[in-house]
Amino acid sequence: MPPKVLMLGWGFPPNITGGLDTAIGELFEVMQPRDDVQFELVLPEEYAPEGRENIHGVPTGKGDIITRIGRLAGAFADHAEDADIIHTNDWFGYNPGSRAKSAHDVEWITTFHSLSSDRNVNPPEREVETEQRVADRSDHLIAVSEFTAGKIKSEYGADATVIYNGFSSVEATGRDIKAELAIDGKMLFFVGRHTDQKGIAYLLYALPKLKRDDVTLVLGGSGHLTDQLKRFAELLGVEDQVRFPGYIPQEELGDYYANADLFVSPSLAEPFGITYVEALSVGTRVLACENGAGEILPDDCVIEVEPNSDSIARGIEYALDIDSPIEYEERTWEQVGEEHVEFYYDVLES
């Protein structure tokens, strides 16, 4: 009988909160047809798809995230009773993973998709302490890039095996986003949480430094900085060059990517960058700071810049002048699944 792997997730497409959810969803889909592993997923009921075999939705109720994770932990440990491996993700897997590890004879793997220091300028002490516990107690660690593996080593003193994410794709329907947003010229597109770590302020500050005046920036998504960013655009005198469409549903992203002349993401830390490969999948070049996806892509697919407005402005002008097509070798999620299964077998054999 093939080994059983029980994974802990949070969201599942289309009910996603970030790239982690997309990655887990993609991995789950490629694992289901395989006959060399039993792969099951536990996640909060409110994000779980209905009627999917091997997905266990757990009611987490109301309360803060720590309270909800606590409710998730007991159910995860129960489902782990007949598992050979438990596989959690990021810091929120500590309590569920610990409970399952203490209750059953299982190997515990944790994948770090990002660290608290990637998501926060001043990482919350609780998250940092929890990540250290995860690194210390997990039997094995996986990182989604060399960038992330290096940070795990430097911040927590632990070694991680690198398994890159696959290249998720999106589809465009032909919708004319430029016309809808009254854009006449070049369109820059960003989508993500409006937080300090995404470096959006640097991007806004780069706009008046551009030598060309035909550029409009579309800032998709939202966050606690949205109102401040709107005010900052006004102070810089570029409010007419910026659009704030708000939250963009996953099924609409393909048209936004496809209409853009350049996808821009000056994130201060992007361990992989699911949005980058989504943009590339419809032929849109990417400009970004240091990131994991760029480690396995040709240089002209992801134009790397420094997290400052001067470098970003120069990078935008350079990227918009490139007229050669984007060419790269796609990394499929089937490859990712194969590498995970090989890792699982190595863990059990050792």
Secondary structure as the mmCIF struct_conf table of DSSP 4:
data_model
#
loop_
_struct_conf.conf_type_id
_struct_conf.id
_struct_conf.beg_label_comp_id
_struct_conf.beg_label_asym_id
_struct_conf.beg_label_seq_id
_struct_conf.end_label_comp_id
_struct_conf.end_label_asym_id
_struct_conf.end_label_seq_id
HELX_LH_PP_P HELX_LH_PP_P1 PRO A 2 PRO A 3
STRN STRN1 LYS A 4 LEU A 8
BEND BEND1 TRP A 10 TRP A 10
STRN STRN2 PHE A 12 PHE A 12
TURN_TY1_P TURN_TY1_P1 PRO A 13 PRO A 14
STRN STRN3 ASN A 15 ASN A 15
BEND BEND2 THR A 17 GLY A 18
HELX_RH_AL_P HELX_RH_AL_P1 GLY A 19 MET A 31
TURN_TY1_P TURN_TY1_P2 GLN A 32 PRO A 33
BEND BEND3 ASP A 35 ASP A 36
STRN STRN4 GLN A 38 PRO A 44
TURN_TY1_P TURN_TY1_P3 GLU A 45 TYR A 47
BEND BEND4 ALA A 48 ALA A 48
HELX_LH_PP_P HELX_LH_PP_P2 PRO A 49 PRO A 49
TURN_TY1_P TURN_TY1_P4 GLU A 50 GLY A 51
TURN_TY1_P TURN_TY1_P5 GLU A 53 ASN A 54
STRN STRN5 ILE A 55 VAL A 58
BEND BEND5 LYS A 62 GLY A 63
HELX_RH_AL_P HELX_RH_AL_P2 ILE A 65 HIS A 79
HELX_RH_3T_P HELX_RH_3T_P1 ALA A 80 ASP A 82
BEND BEND6 ASP A 84 ASP A 84
STRN STRN6 ILE A 85 ASN A 89
BEND BEND7 ASP A 90 ASP A 90
HELX_RH_3T_P HELX_RH_3T_P2 TRP A 91 GLY A 93
HELX_RH_AL_P HELX_RH_AL_P3 TYR A 94 ALA A 103
BEND BEND8 HIS A 104 HIS A 104
STRN STRN7 GLU A 107 PHE A 112
BEND BEND9 HIS A 113 HIS A 113
HELX_RH_AL_P HELX_RH_AL_P4 SER A 116 ARG A 119
BEND BEND10 VAL A 121 ASN A 122
HELX_RH_AL_P HELX_RH_AL_P5 GLU A 125 ARG A 137
BEND BEND11 ASP A 139 ASP A 139
STRN STRN8 HIS A 140 ALA A 143
BEND BEND12 VAL A 144 SER A 145
HELX_RH_AL_P HELX_RH_AL_P6 GLU A 146 TYR A 156
STRN STRN9 THR A 161 VAL A 162
HELX_RH_AL_P HELX_RH_AL_P7 ILE A 177 GLU A 180
TURN_TY1_P TURN_TY1_P6 LEU A 181 ALA A 182
BEND BEND13 GLY A 185 GLY A 185
STRN STRN10 LYS A 186 VAL A 191
BEND BEND14 GLY A 192 GLY A 192
BEND BEND15 THR A 195 THR A 195
HELX_RH_3T_P HELX_RH_3T_P3 ASP A 196 LYS A 198
TURN_TY1_P TURN_TY1_P7 GLY A 199 GLY A 199
HELX_RH_AL_P HELX_RH_AL_P8 ILE A 200 ALA A 206
HELX_RH_3T_P HELX_RH_3T_P4 LEU A 207 LYS A 209
BEND BEND16 LYS A 211 LYS A 211
BEND BEND17 ASP A 213 ASP A 213
STRN STRN11 VAL A 215 GLY A 220
BEND BEND18 GLY A 221 GLY A 221
TURN_TY1_P TURN_TY1_P8 HIS A 224 LEU A 225
HELX_RH_AL_P HELX_RH_AL_P9 THR A 226 LEU A 236
TURN_TY1_P TURN_TY1_P9 GLY A 237 GLY A 237
HELX_RH_3T_P HELX_RH_3T_P5 GLU A 239 GLN A 241
STRN STRN12 VAL A 242 GLY A 246
HELX_RH_3T_P HELX_RH_3T_P6 GLN A 250 GLU A 252
HELX_RH_AL_P HELX_RH_AL_P10 LEU A 253 ASN A 259
BEND BEND19 ASP A 261 ASP A 261
STRN STRN13 LEU A 262 SER A 265
BEND BEND20 LEU A 268 LEU A 268
STRN STRN14 GLU A 270 GLU A 270
BEND BEND21 PRO A 271 PHE A 272
HELX_RH_AL_P HELX_RH_AL_P11 ILE A 274 SER A 281
TURN_TY1_P TURN_TY1_P10 VAL A 282 GLY A 283
STRN STRN15 VAL A 286 ALA A 288
BEND BEND22 CYS A 289 GLU A 290
STRN STRN16 ASN A 291 ASN A 291
BEND BEND23 GLY A 292 GLY A 292
HELX_RH_3T_P HELX_RH_3T_P7 ALA A 293 ILE A 296
BEND BEND24 LEU A 297 LEU A 297
TURN_TY1_P TURN_TY1_P11 ASP A 299 CYS A 301
STRN STRN17 VAL A 302 GLU A 304
BEND BEND25 PRO A 307 ASN A 308
HELX_RH_AL_P HELX_RH_AL_P12 SER A 309 ASP A 321
BEND BEND26 SER A 324 SER A 324
HELX_LH_PP_P HELX_LH_PP_P3 PRO A 325 ILE A 326
HELX_RH_AL_P HELX_RH_AL_P13 TRP A 333 GLU A 349
#
